[in-house]
Amino acid sequence: MLTEKPASWKFELETPELGNPEAVTSLHAETGTEQLDSILYDGLTFAFEGPMVVDAEARWADSDLAVSMKISAAFSVPCSRCLEPSRIEILNDFLYLYSLRKKASAGDTSADEDFHVVQVSRWQRFFDISDHVWECIVISLPSKVLCSADCKGLCPQCGRPLKNGKCSCSLNELDPRMEKLLGINIEETPE
């Protein structure tokens, strides 16, 4: 499940002067935390811990418009092992190529291209890049978050976080549902 892009998000980038290869336009937007709701992604809730910063720059690349974006944000999210709040930061660069031409067929494109091609029907004075900012945020989120690389998680019996030390539970206790499996003998067959 994924939260939808907030309706209040509006990021517009002015198109550089048409035909001028030296023309560059830019956008710097900083969104306060009051405008940012948590993002539910891959079973985790990512709560913004500060502003989200979007820096975008547009310039002509032959007959296409190249838009480079830098997205940065900090989140609080529960650790996937011990459920303690963890802080993560994302800082990623993305490149979008807006083009009037249709995308090349799958056989004509390289699998390791570093940009996304977006077909547009006409050039406009301002381009709404809000959907692409949202896309950049979502693909930057990890599907697993750890509070530390050596997080020991929770005790499977009492649920106590093991980062504070061992609990008093016995590791030799066997789940009663698994006791019947102890009596099974598995014979290996030679190949």
N, CA and C atoms as an extended XYZ file, in Angstrom:
573
Properties=species:S:1:pos:R:3:atomname:S:1:resname:S:1:resid:I:1 pbc="F F F"
N         0.840       -1.173        0.000 N   MET     1
C         0.000        0.000        0.000 CA  MET     1
C         0.890        1.242        0.000 C   MET     1
N         0.472        2.241       -0.708 N   LEU     2
C         1.230        3.480       -0.828 CA  LEU     2
C         0.289        4.658       -0.677 C   LEU     2
N         0.707        5.614        0.134 N   THR     3
C        -0.036        6.850        0.272 CA  THR     3
C        -0.023        7.579       -1.070 C   THR     3
N        -1.117        8.260       -1.378 N   GLU     4
C        -1.156        9.035       -2.624 CA  GLU     4
C        -0.423       10.359       -2.440 C   GLU     4
N         0.008       10.918       -3.550 N   LYS     5
C         0.681       12.218       -3.530 CA  LYS     5
C        -0.265       13.244       -2.908 C   LYS     5
N         0.223       14.038       -1.953 N   PRO     6
C        -0.636       15.064       -1.349 CA  PRO     6
C        -1.152       16.048       -2.403 C   PRO     6
N        -2.412       16.379       -2.317 N   ALA     7
C        -3.034       17.292       -3.284 CA  ALA     7
C        -2.429       18.694       -3.198 C   ALA     7
N        -1.879       19.045       -2.042 N   SER     8
C        -1.331       20.395       -1.861 CA  SER     8
C         0.046       20.572       -2.511 C   SER     8
N         0.666       19.476       -2.923 N   TRP     9
C         1.998       19.583       -3.536 CA  TRP     9
C         1.888       20.239       -4.899 C   TRP     9
N         2.621       21.337       -5.092 N   LYS    10
C         2.637       22.020       -6.380 CA  LYS    10
C         4.046       22.536       -6.618 C   LYS    10
N         4.736       21.915       -7.553 N   PHE    11
C         6.082       22.321       -7.922 CA  PHE    11
C         6.075       22.610       -9.411 C   PHE    11
N         6.256       23.886       -9.773 N   GLU    12
C         6.259       24.285      -11.172 CA  GLU    12
C         7.612       24.880      -11.530 C   GLU    12
N         8.095       24.472      -12.696 N   LEU    13
C         9.391       24.911      -13.182 CA  LEU    13
C         9.188       25.652      -14.499 C   LEU    13
N         9.745       26.856      -14.596 N   GLU    14
C         9.611       27.645      -15.814 CA  GLU    14
C        10.470       27.043      -16.923 C   GLU    14
N         9.941       27.054      -18.125 N   THR    15
C        10.671       26.548      -19.285 CA  THR    15
C        11.672       27.604      -19.743 C   THR    15
N        12.925       27.213      -19.999 N   PRO    16
C        13.904       28.193      -20.502 CA  PRO    16
C        13.489       28.721      -21.880 C   PRO    16
N        14.090       29.815      -22.274 N   GLU    17
C        13.792       30.428      -23.570 CA  GLU    17
C        13.982       29.393      -24.678 C   GLU    17
N        12.921       29.191      -25.457 N   LEU    18
C        12.914       28.173      -26.516 CA  LEU    18
C        13.997       28.463      -27.543 C   LEU    18
N        14.786       27.448      -27.851 N   GLY    19
C        15.821       27.573      -28.868 CA  GLY    19
C        17.141       28.135      -28.367 C   GLY    19
N        17.212       28.557      -27.125 N   ASN    20
C        18.447       29.111      -26.572 CA  ASN    20
C        19.151       28.026      -25.750 C   ASN    20
N        20.223       27.417      -26.274 N   PRO    21
C        20.886       26.328      -25.560 CA  PRO    21
C        21.595       26.786      -24.283 C   PRO    21
N        21.811       28.079      -24.126 N   GLU    22
C        22.474       28.604      -22.923 CA  GLU    22
C        21.482       28.948      -21.819 C   GLU    22
N        20.193       29.013      -22.148 N   ALA    23
C        19.178       29.410      -21.167 CA  ALA    23
C        18.961       28.310      -20.132 C   ALA    23
N        18.890       28.726      -18.872 N   VAL    24
C        18.673       27.789      -17.759 CA  VAL    24
C        17.665       28.419      -16.809 C   VAL    24
N        16.720       27.631      -16.347 N   THR    25
C        15.795       28.081      -15.308 CA  THR    25
C        15.933       27.139      -14.126 C   THR    25
N        15.609       27.645      -12.949 N   SER    26
C        15.755       26.798      -11.763 CA  SER    26
C        14.607       27.023      -10.795 C   SER    26
N        14.471       26.065       -9.907 N   LEU    27
C        13.439       26.102       -8.872 CA  LEU    27
C        14.073       25.628       -7.581 C   LEU    27
N        13.848       26.382       -6.517 N   HIS    28
C        14.243       25.945       -5.175 CA  HIS    28
C        12.991       26.035       -4.323 C   HIS    28
N        12.555       24.903       -3.790 N   ALA    29
C        11.349       24.877       -2.953 CA  ALA    29
C        11.654       24.121       -1.676 C   ALA    29
N        11.235       24.699       -0.572 N   GLU    30
C        11.402       24.063        0.730 CA  GLU    30
C        10.021       23.983        1.354 C   GLU    30
N         9.563       22.762        1.582 N   THR    31
C         8.226       22.542        2.110 CA  THR    31
C         8.318       22.290        3.602 C   THR    31
N         7.589       23.063        4.391 N   GLY    32
C         7.594       22.895        5.845 CA  GLY    32
C         6.892       21.618        6.264 C   GLY    32
N         7.208       21.143        7.455 N   THR    33
C         6.640       19.869        7.929 CA  THR    33
C         5.128       19.941        8.116 C   THR    33
N         4.586       21.122        8.317 N   GLU    34
C         3.123       21.233        8.477 CA  GLU    34
C         2.393       20.900        7.181 C   GLU    34
N         3.076       20.969        6.051 N   GLN    35
C         2.472       20.636        4.756 CA  GLN    35
C         2.745       19.192        4.352 C   GLN    35
N         3.461       18.445        5.188 N   LEU    36
C         3.880       17.103        4.816 CA  LEU    36
C         3.231       16.061        5.724 C   LEU    36
N         2.455       15.192        5.143 N   ASP    37
C         1.880       14.081        5.880 CA  ASP    37
C         2.839       12.905        5.816 C   ASP    37
N         2.641       11.956        6.707 N   SER    38
C         3.448       10.736        6.665 CA  SER    38
C         3.162        9.970        5.387 C   SER    38
N         4.150        9.206        4.954 N   ILE    39
C         4.008        8.387        3.755 CA  ILE    39
C         3.973        6.926        4.179 C   ILE    39
N         2.931        6.222        3.793 N   LEU    40
C         2.843        4.790        4.037 CA  LEU    40
C         3.361        4.102        2.785 C   LEU    40
N         4.468        3.350        2.938 N   TYR    41
C         5.093        2.703        1.793 CA  TYR    41
C         5.640        1.348        2.215 C   TYR    41
N         5.255        0.319        1.534 N   ASP    42
C         5.754       -1.035        1.752 CA  ASP    42
C         5.596       -1.479        3.206 C   ASP    42
N         4.481       -1.105        3.830 N   GLY    43
C         4.184       -1.509        5.198 CA  GLY    43
C         4.851       -0.658        6.262 C   GLY    43
N         5.625        0.345        5.877 N   LEU    44
C         6.300        1.223        6.835 CA  LEU    44
C         5.706        2.626        6.759 C   LEU    44
N         5.693        3.317        7.897 N   THR    45
C         5.207        4.691        7.935 CA  THR    45
C         6.405        5.630        8.061 C   THR    45
N         6.617        6.441        7.044 N   PHE    46
C         7.711        7.403        7.004 CA  PHE    46
C         7.157        8.772        7.376 C   PHE    46
N         7.522        9.270        8.563 N   ALA    47
C         7.071       10.587        9.026 CA  ALA    47
C         8.180       11.600        8.761 C   ALA    47
N         7.848       12.686        8.097 N   PHE    48
C         8.842       13.730        7.820 CA  PHE    48
C         9.342       14.312        9.146 C   PHE    48
N        10.655       14.464        9.266 N   GLU    49
C        11.257       15.041       10.463 CA  GLU    49
C        11.754       16.459       10.233 C   GLU    49
N        11.573       16.959        9.086 N   GLY    50
C        12.026       18.307        8.760 CA  GLY    50
C        11.500       18.670        7.389 C   GLY    50
N        11.959       19.776        6.867 N   PRO    51
C        11.467       20.198        5.549 CA  PRO    51
C        11.971       19.286        4.439 C   PRO    51
N        11.215       19.254        3.371 N   MET    52
C        11.644       18.575        2.152 CA  MET    52
C        12.164       19.670        1.229 C   MET    52
N        13.342       19.465        0.657 N   VAL    53
C        13.939       20.467       -0.213 CA  VAL    53
C        14.007       19.906       -1.629 C   VAL    53
N        13.502       20.697       -2.572 N   VAL    54
C        13.514       20.326       -3.986 CA  VAL    54
C        14.279       21.404       -4.745 C   VAL    54
N        15.343       20.977       -5.415 N   ASP    55
C        16.086       21.871       -6.301 CA  ASP    55
C        16.002       21.283       -7.699 C   ASP    55
N        15.524       22.082       -8.646 N   ALA    56
C        15.383       21.606      -10.029 CA  ALA    56
C        15.990       22.634      -10.969 C   ALA    56
N        16.508       22.128      -12.080 N   GLU    57
C        17.120       22.991      -13.080 CA  GLU    57
C        16.745       22.461      -14.458 C   GLU    57
N        16.338       23.354      -15.345 N   ALA    58
C        15.926       22.974      -16.696 CA  ALA    58
C        16.819       23.649      -17.719 C   ALA    58
N        17.206       22.882      -18.741 N   ARG    59
C        17.978       23.424      -19.862 CA  ARG    59
C        17.668       22.578      -21.084 C   ARG    59
N        17.908       23.156      -22.248 N   TRP    60
C        17.642       22.449      -23.496 CA  TRP    60
C        18.769       21.466      -23.804 C   TRP    60
N        18.376       20.288      -24.228 N   ALA    61
C        19.309       19.260      -24.701 CA  ALA    61
C        18.840       18.912      -26.103 C   ALA    61
N        19.393       19.583      -27.090 N   ASP    62
C        18.921       19.517      -28.480 CA  ASP    62
C        17.470       19.973      -28.501 C   ASP    62
N        16.542       19.137      -28.946 N   SER    63
C        15.135       19.557      -29.016 CA  SER    63
C        14.335       19.094      -27.798 C   SER    63
N        15.006       18.530      -26.800 N   ASP    64
C        14.327       18.059      -25.590 CA  ASP    64
C        14.691       18.963      -24.414 C   ASP    64
N        13.880       18.914      -23.379 N   LEU    65
C        14.118       19.706      -22.179 CA  LEU    65
C        14.624       18.774      -21.084 C   LEU    65
N        15.854       18.976      -20.637 N   ALA    66
C        16.445       18.159      -19.573 CA  ALA    66
C        16.198       18.852      -18.235 C   ALA    66
N        15.574       18.139      -17.321 N   VAL    67
C        15.282       18.669      -15.989 CA  VAL    67
C        16.005       17.798      -14.962 C   VAL    67
N        16.959       18.389      -14.266 N   SER    68
C        17.648       17.663      -13.203 CA  SER    68
C        17.041       18.085      -11.862 C   SER    68
N        16.828       17.100      -11.004 N   MET    69
C        16.216       17.360       -9.700 CA  MET    69
C        17.081       16.787       -8.598 C   MET    69
N        17.166       17.525       -7.521 N   LYS    70
C        17.832       17.042       -6.308 CA  LYS    70
C        16.787       17.125       -5.200 C   LYS    70
N        16.520       15.990       -4.565 N   ILE    71
C        15.505       15.903       -3.523 CA  ILE    71
C        16.191       15.523       -2.218 C   ILE    71
N        15.880       16.247       -1.138 N   SER    72
C        16.406       15.858        0.170 CA  SER    72
C        15.304       15.973        1.218 C   SER    72
N        15.298       14.997        2.131 N   ALA    73
C        14.305       14.964        3.205 CA  ALA    73
C        14.798       14.026        4.297 C   ALA    73
N        14.303       14.236        5.510 N   ALA    74
C        14.623       13.359        6.639 CA  ALA    74
C        13.317       12.767        7.161 C   ALA    74
N        13.379       11.491        7.541 N   PHE    75
C        12.193       10.782        8.007 CA  PHE    75
C        12.470       10.061        9.319 C   PHE    75
N        11.408        9.842       10.071 N   SER    76
C        11.438        8.956       11.218 CA  SER    76
C        10.586        7.752       10.838 C   SER    76
N        11.141        6.551       11.033 N   VAL    77
C        10.449        5.329       10.641 CA  VAL    77
C        10.839        4.239       11.627 C   VAL    77
N         9.912        3.343       11.980 N   PRO    78
C        10.264        2.266       12.908 CA  PRO    78
C        11.281        1.302       12.294 C   PRO    78
N        12.236        0.880       13.131 N   CYS    79
C        13.228       -0.113       12.709 CA  CYS    79
C        12.492       -1.405       12.344 C   CYS    79
N        12.909       -2.044       11.284 N   SER    80
C        12.250       -3.269       10.815 CA  SER    80
C        12.479       -4.456       11.746 C   SER    80
N        13.476       -4.377       12.620 N   ARG    81
C        13.763       -5.486       13.544 CA  ARG    81
C        13.260       -5.236       14.962 C   ARG    81
N        13.501       -4.028       15.507 N   CYS    82
C        13.158       -3.797       16.915 CA  CYS    82
C        12.031       -2.783       17.109 C   CYS    82
N        11.563       -2.171       16.051 N   LEU    83
C        10.457       -1.213       16.050 CA  LEU    83
C        10.771        0.123       16.729 C   LEU    83
N        12.028        0.343       17.117 N   GLU    84
C        12.423        1.627       17.690 CA  GLU    84
C        12.442        2.679       16.583 C   GLU    84
N        12.082        3.937       16.900 N   PRO    85
C        12.142        4.986       15.870 CA  PRO    85
C        13.563        5.154       15.338 C   PRO    85
N        13.677        5.223       14.035 N   SER    86
C        14.972        5.390       13.374 CA  SER    86
C        14.892        6.596       12.465 C   SER    86
N        15.990        7.293       12.326 N   ARG    87
C        16.030        8.472       11.451 CA  ARG    87
C        16.810        8.121       10.195 C   ARG    87
N        16.194        8.411        9.064 N   ILE    88
C        16.888        8.216        7.795 CA  ILE    88
C        16.813        9.517        7.002 C   ILE    88
N        17.782        9.708        6.152 N   GLU    89
C        17.792       10.871        5.264 CA  GLU    89
C        17.922       10.378        3.840 C   GLU    89
N        17.227       11.057        2.949 N   ILE    90
C        17.402       10.762        1.532 CA  ILE    90
C        17.943       12.017        0.855 C   ILE    90
N        18.859       11.807       -0.051 N   LEU    91
C        19.423       12.887       -0.857 CA  LEU    91
C        19.779       12.249       -2.188 C   LEU    91
N        18.942       12.468       -3.176 N   ASN    92
C        19.134       11.820       -4.467 CA  ASN    92
C        18.978       12.808       -5.610 C   ASN    92
N        19.673       12.502       -6.701 N   ASP    93
C        19.579       13.288       -7.930 CA  ASP    93
C        18.841       12.471       -8.977 C   ASP    93
N        18.018       13.150       -9.755 N   PHE    94
C        17.245       12.501      -10.814 CA  PHE    94
C        17.294       13.373      -12.059 C   PHE    94
N        17.163       12.746      -13.217 N   LEU    95
C        17.158       13.465      -14.477 CA  LEU    95
C        15.955       13.017      -15.291 C   LEU    95
N        15.160       13.982      -15.704 N   TYR    96
C        13.999       13.730      -16.565 CA  TYR    96
C        14.233       14.444      -17.884 C   TYR    96
N        13.850       13.796      -18.961 N   LEU    97
C        13.978       14.367      -20.293 CA  LEU    97
C        12.571       14.519      -20.862 C   LEU    97
N        12.110       15.768      -20.964 N   TYR    98
C        10.793       16.052      -21.534 CA  TYR    98
C        10.960       16.165      -23.040 C   TYR    98
N        10.127       15.438      -23.781 N   SER    99
C        10.297       15.370      -25.226 CA  SER    99
C         8.950       15.389      -25.931 C   SER    99
N         8.923       16.013      -27.113 N   LEU   100
C         7.721       15.982      -27.946 CA  LEU   100
C         7.639       14.676      -28.729 C   LEU   100
N         8.758       13.986      -28.822 N   ARG   101
C         8.813       12.726      -29.573 CA  ARG   101
C         8.323       11.575      -28.718 C   ARG   101
N         7.844       10.550      -29.389 N   LYS   102
C         7.444        9.342      -28.679 CA  LYS   102
C         8.678        8.631      -28.174 C   LYS   102
N         8.501        7.869      -27.092 N   LYS   103
C         9.606        7.080      -26.551 CA  LYS   103
C        10.036        6.054      -27.583 C   LYS   103
N        11.308        5.767      -27.596 N   ALA   104
C        11.825        4.727      -28.480 CA  ALA   104
C        11.282        3.381      -28.030 C   ALA   104
N        11.216        2.432      -28.938 N   SER   105
C        10.729        1.108      -28.565 CA  SER   105
C        11.696        0.462      -27.597 C   SER   105
N        11.239       -0.563      -26.893 N   ALA   106
C        12.040       -1.210      -25.851 CA  ALA   106
C        13.369       -1.729      -26.397 C   ALA   106
N        13.420       -2.136      -27.645 N   GLY   107
C        14.652       -2.656      -28.216 CA  GLY   107
C        15.671       -1.577      -28.525 C   GLY   107
N        15.225       -0.317      -28.603 N   ASP   108
C        16.129        0.775      -28.949 CA  ASP   108
C        16.765        1.455      -27.751 C   ASP   108
N        16.295        1.152      -26.525 N   THR   109
C        16.803        1.861      -25.359 CA  THR   109
C        17.747        0.988      -24.558 C   THR   109
N        18.658        1.641      -23.904 N   SER   110
C        19.615        0.949      -23.039 CA  SER   110
C        18.999        0.760      -21.668 C   SER   110
N        19.242       -0.384      -21.059 N   ALA   111
C        18.654       -0.684      -19.751 CA  ALA   111
C        19.290        0.148      -18.646 C   ALA   111
N        20.469        0.681      -18.881 N   ASP   112
C        21.146        1.425      -17.825 CA  ASP   112
C        21.154        2.936      -18.072 C   ASP   112
N        20.102        3.462      -18.680 N   GLU   113
C        19.988        4.902      -18.872 CA  GLU   113
C        19.797        5.566      -17.514 C   GLU   113
N        20.371        6.761      -17.365 N   ASP   114
C        20.303        7.474      -16.100 CA  ASP   114
C        19.224        8.547      -16.095 C   ASP   114
N        18.250        8.446      -16.978 N   PHE   115
C        17.196        9.449      -17.019 CA  PHE   115
C        15.871        8.799      -17.395 C   PHE   115
N        14.798        9.537      -17.113 N   HIS   116
C        13.453        9.093      -17.447 CA  HIS   116
C        12.934        9.994      -18.560 C   HIS   116
N        12.365        9.417      -19.596 N   VAL   117
C        11.816       10.194      -20.695 CA  VAL   117
C        10.322       10.405      -20.454 C   VAL   117
N         9.906       11.671      -20.550 N   VAL   118
C         8.497       12.028      -20.367 CA  VAL   118
C         8.025       12.683      -21.657 C   VAL   118
N         7.044       12.065      -22.299 N   GLN   119
C         6.518       12.641      -23.535 CA  GLN   119
C         5.500       13.729      -23.194 C   GLN   119
N         5.652       14.874      -23.834 N   VAL   120
C         4.715       15.984      -23.656 CA  VAL   120
C         4.093       16.310      -25.005 C   VAL   120
N         2.901       16.873      -24.968 N   SER   121
C         2.208       17.181      -26.223 CA  SER   121
C         2.620       18.533      -26.803 C   SER   121
N         3.053       19.466      -25.921 N   ARG   122
C         3.479       20.783      -26.380 CA  ARG   122
C         4.332       21.428      -25.301 C   ARG   122
N         5.094       22.433      -25.709 N   TRP   123
C         5.894       23.167      -24.741 CA  TRP   123
C         5.011       24.199      -24.067 C   TRP   123
N         5.159       24.331      -22.775 N   GLN   124
C         4.380       25.286      -22.003 CA  GLN   124
C         5.349       26.229      -21.295 C   GLN   124
N         4.834       27.335      -20.814 N   ARG   125
C         5.705       28.276      -20.099 CA  ARG   125
C         6.168       27.685      -18.768 C   ARG   125
N         5.278       26.966      -18.069 N   PHE   126
C         5.616       26.311      -16.813 CA  PHE   126
C         5.241       24.840      -16.898 C   PHE   126
N         6.112       23.994      -16.341 N   PHE   127
C         5.837       22.562      -16.264 CA  PHE   127
C         5.598       22.189      -14.805 C   PHE   127
N         4.514       21.463      -14.575 N   ASP   128
C         4.215       20.960      -13.235 CA  ASP   128
C         5.029       19.681      -13.037 C   ASP   128
N         6.015       19.731      -12.166 N   ILE   129
C         6.868       18.564      -11.926 CA  ILE   129
C         6.496       17.864      -10.607 C   ILE   129
N         5.328       18.174      -10.056 N   SER   130
C         4.899       17.624       -8.765 CA  SER   130
C         4.873       16.102       -8.768 C   SER   130
N         4.342       15.501       -9.839 N   ASP   131
C         4.284       14.029       -9.905 CA  ASP   131
C         5.680       13.430       -9.912 C   ASP   131
N         6.614       14.101      -10.554 N   HIS   132
C         7.974       13.566      -10.623 CA  HIS   132
C         8.715       13.749       -9.296 C   HIS   132
N         8.403       14.813       -8.576 N   VAL   133
C         8.970       14.980       -7.234 CA  VAL   133
C         8.466       13.849       -6.339 C   VAL   133
N         7.177       13.565       -6.414 N   TRP   134
C         6.587       12.465       -5.628 CA  TRP   134
C         7.236       11.127       -6.007 C   TRP   134
N         7.388       10.906       -7.302 N   GLU   135
C         8.024        9.671       -7.775 CA  GLU   135
C         9.448        9.553       -7.223 C   GLU   135
N        10.196       10.647       -7.233 N   CYS   136
C        11.569       10.642       -6.720 CA  CYS   136
C        11.605       10.306       -5.232 C   CYS   136
N        10.686       10.865       -4.472 N   ILE   137
C        10.626       10.573       -3.032 CA  ILE   137
C        10.342        9.094       -2.821 C   ILE   137
N         9.324        8.577       -3.490 N   VAL   138
C         8.897        7.189       -3.262 CA  VAL   138
C         9.983        6.197       -3.661 C   VAL   138
N        10.640        6.395       -4.806 N   ILE   139
C        11.654        5.415       -5.204 CA  ILE   139
C        12.935        5.554       -4.382 C   ILE   139
N        13.050        6.613       -3.597 N   SER   140
C        14.207        6.780       -2.716 CA  SER   140
C        14.004        6.111       -1.354 C   SER   140
N        12.755        5.785       -1.019 N   LEU   141
C        12.473        5.188        0.288 CA  LEU   141
C        12.929        3.737        0.329 C   LEU   141
N        13.591        3.324        1.411 N   PRO   142
C        14.006        1.920        1.522 CA  PRO   142
C        12.832        1.038        1.934 C   PRO   142
N        12.881       -0.232        1.559 N   SER   143
C        11.817       -1.153        1.958 CA  SER   143
C        12.120       -1.791        3.311 C   SER   143
N        13.341       -1.603        3.809 N   LYS   144
C        13.730       -2.123        5.120 CA  LYS   144
C        14.613       -1.073        5.788 C   LYS   144
N        14.298       -0.748        7.038 N   VAL   145
C        15.048        0.260        7.776 CA  VAL   145
C        15.571       -0.384        9.059 C   VAL   145
N        16.848       -0.184        9.345 N   LEU   146
C        17.440       -0.678       10.583 CA  LEU   146
C        17.953        0.496       11.406 C   LEU   146
N        17.754        0.428       12.728 N   CYS   147
C        18.259        1.499       13.596 CA  CYS   147
C        19.780        1.463       13.647 C   CYS   147
N        20.356        0.269       13.488 N   SER   148
C        21.805        0.106       13.374 CA  SER   148
C        22.065       -1.199       12.632 C   SER   148
N        23.237       -1.306       12.045 N   ALA   149
C        23.560       -2.496       11.256 CA  ALA   149
C        23.561       -3.766       12.099 C   ALA   149
N        23.854       -3.634       13.393 N   ASP   150
C        23.903       -4.815       14.254 CA  ASP   150
C        22.676       -4.938       15.165 C   ASP   150
N        21.559       -4.371       14.763 N   CYS   151
C        20.329       -4.459       15.556 CA  CYS   151
C        19.956       -5.929       15.759 C   CYS   151
N        19.723       -6.299       16.994 N   LYS   152
C        19.418       -7.694       17.332 CA  LYS   152
C        17.920       -7.990       17.295 C   LYS   152
N        17.094       -6.977       17.132 N   GLY   153
C        15.653       -7.182       17.025 CA  GLY   153
C        14.988       -7.371       18.371 C   GLY   153
N        13.899       -8.131       18.365 N   LEU   154
C        13.099       -8.380       19.562 CA  LEU   154
C        13.216       -9.843       19.977 C   LEU   154
N        13.078      -10.103       21.274 N   CYS   155
C        13.036      -11.487       21.752 CA  CYS   155
C        11.774      -12.127       21.177 C   CYS   155
N        11.881      -13.300       20.555 N   PRO   156
C        10.699      -13.924       19.965 CA  PRO   156
C         9.685      -14.417       20.998 C   PRO   156
N        10.102      -14.473       22.281 N   GLN   157
C         9.176      -14.960       23.306 CA  GLN   157
C         8.502      -13.826       24.077 C   GLN   157
N         9.300      -12.857       24.557 N   CYS   158
C         8.706      -11.796       25.378 CA  CYS   158
C         8.556      -10.470       24.644 C   CYS   158
N         9.224      -10.306       23.490 N   GLY   159
C         9.097       -9.085       22.696 CA  GLY   159
C         9.974       -7.935       23.171 C   GLY   159
N        10.872       -8.188       24.113 N   ARG   160
C        11.761       -7.136       24.620 CA  ARG   160
C        12.838       -6.824       23.582 C   ARG   160
N        13.162       -5.529       23.369 N   PRO   161
C        14.257       -5.195       22.450 CA  PRO   161
C        15.579       -5.756       22.984 C   PRO   161
N        16.308       -6.473       22.137 N   LEU   162
C        17.546       -7.118       22.553 CA  LEU   162
C        18.748       -6.185       22.511 C   LEU   162
N        18.573       -4.952       22.031 N   LYS   163
C        19.698       -4.018       22.016 CA  LYS   163
C        20.044       -3.550       23.428 C   LYS   163
N        19.106       -3.707       24.366 N   ASN   164
C        19.344       -3.332       25.760 CA  ASN   164
C        19.966       -4.476       26.554 C   ASN   164
N        20.305       -5.573       25.905 N   GLY   165
C        20.864       -6.745       26.579 CA  GLY   165
C        19.909       -7.916       26.485 C   GLY   165
N        20.397       -9.082       26.897 N   LYS   166
C        19.580      -10.290       26.826 CA  LYS   166
C        18.459      -10.231       27.853 C   LYS   166
N        17.391      -10.914       27.534 N   CYS   167
C        16.280      -11.004       28.473 CA  CYS   167
C        16.406      -12.312       29.255 C   CYS   167
N        15.455      -12.576       30.121 N   SER   168
C        15.526      -13.773       30.964 CA  SER   168
C        14.892      -14.996       30.306 C   SER   168
N        14.451      -14.872       29.083 N   CYS   169
C        13.827      -16.005       28.393 CA  CYS   169
C        14.877      -17.065       28.056 C   CYS   169
N        14.465      -18.300       28.122 N   SER   170
C        15.368      -19.403       27.789 CA  SER   170
C        15.323      -19.650       26.295 C   SER   170
N        16.487      -19.728       25.690 N   LEU   171
C        16.546      -19.982       24.256 CA  LEU   171
C        16.303      -21.451       23.941 C   LEU   171
N        16.331      -22.288       24.965 N   ASN   172
C        16.133      -23.725       24.751 CA  ASN   172
C        14.662      -24.121       24.727 C   ASN   172
N        13.796      -23.207       25.126 N   GLU   173
C        12.369      -23.527       25.096 CA  GLU   173
C        11.923      -23.651       23.645 C   GLU   173
N        11.182      -24.700       23.399 N   LEU   174
C        10.721      -24.969       22.050 CA  LEU   174
C         9.256      -24.622       21.943 C   LEU   174
N         8.889      -24.038       20.866 N   ASP   175
C         7.490      -23.736       20.606 CA  ASP   175
C         6.735      -25.063       20.571 C   ASP   175
N         5.700      -25.227       21.393 N   PRO   176
C         4.992      -26.508       21.456 CA  PRO   176
C         4.420      -26.943       20.107 C   PRO   176
N         4.169      -26.004       19.220 N   ARG   177
C         3.630      -26.367       17.900 CA  ARG   177
C         4.679      -27.064       17.047 C   ARG   177
N         5.946      -26.909       17.407 N   MET   178
C         7.028      -27.488       16.627 CA  MET   178
C         7.548      -28.815       17.192 C   MET   178
N         7.075      -29.230       18.365 N   GLU   179
C         7.586      -30.433       19.015 CA  GLU   179
C         7.454      -31.683       18.145 C   GLU   179
N         6.386      -31.795       17.401 N   LYS   180
C         6.169      -32.980       16.566 CA  LYS   180
C         7.224      -33.105       15.471 C   LYS   180
N         7.816      -31.995       15.080 N   LEU   181
C         8.836      -32.029       14.032 CA  LEU   181
C        10.136      -32.659       14.522 C   LEU   181
N        10.349      -32.696       15.848 N   LEU   182
C        11.581      -33.275       16.385 CA  LEU   182
C        11.686      -34.774       16.099 C   LEU   182
N        10.564      -35.457       15.992 N   GLY   183
C        10.578      -36.899       15.795 CA  GLY   183
C        10.704      -37.322       14.356 C   GLY   183
N        10.813      -36.409       13.440 N   ILE   184
C        10.880      -36.753       12.010 CA  ILE   184
C        12.316      -37.062       11.629 C   ILE   184
N        12.537      -38.206       10.999 N   ASN   185
C        13.856      -38.569       10.469 CA  ASN   185
C        13.827      -38.392        8.956 C   ASN   185
N        14.761      -37.653        8.451 N   ILE   186
C        14.825      -37.417        7.015 CA  ILE   186
C        16.033      -38.170        6.474 C   ILE   186
N        15.756      -39.092        5.590 N   GLU   187
C        16.839      -39.870        4.988 CA  GLU   187
C        17.228      -39.222        3.681 C   GLU   187
N        18.533      -39.085        3.508 N   GLU   188
C        19.017      -38.536        2.260 CA  GLU   188
C        19.179      -39.666        1.253 C   GLU   188
N        18.764      -39.416        0.042 N   THR   189
C        18.921      -40.418       -1.010 CA  THR   189
C        20.150      -40.080       -1.827 C   THR   189
N        20.983      -41.107       -2.101 N   PRO   190
C        22.167      -40.842       -2.900 CA  PRO   190
C        21.772      -40.524       -4.343 C   PRO   190
N        22.575      -39.685       -4.961 N   GLU   191
C        22.273      -39.290       -6.345 CA  GLU   191
C        22.871      -40.231       -7.335 C   GLU   191
